[in-house]
């Protein structure tokens, strides 16, 4: 969920990300989390395709693109921001989904 308040769990994950660059165990943990998250996104997209809500796409590519967008905005919004910035982020994500996934009838 995107809000105008910093997310404590996001800050914790950022700390883990930093530790992973110096510690092999944390690196493996981060890589495992990232792989699982990518699979979740891919599965969601594939389910949408199967239910004819999403158009047929390269699920892994769209999952990576969506993840990059979400990751970028999570970094951008990790500090307090205005409601306008939050709304712009939500709008950008919605636009990406509409233009790249949704079947418009």
Secondary structure, 3 states (H helix, E strand, C coil): CCCCCCCHHHHHHHHHHHHHCCCHHHHHHHHHHHHHHHHHHHHHHHHHHHCCCECCCCHHHHHHHHHHHHHHHHHHCCCCCCHHHHHHHHHHHHHHHHHHCECCC
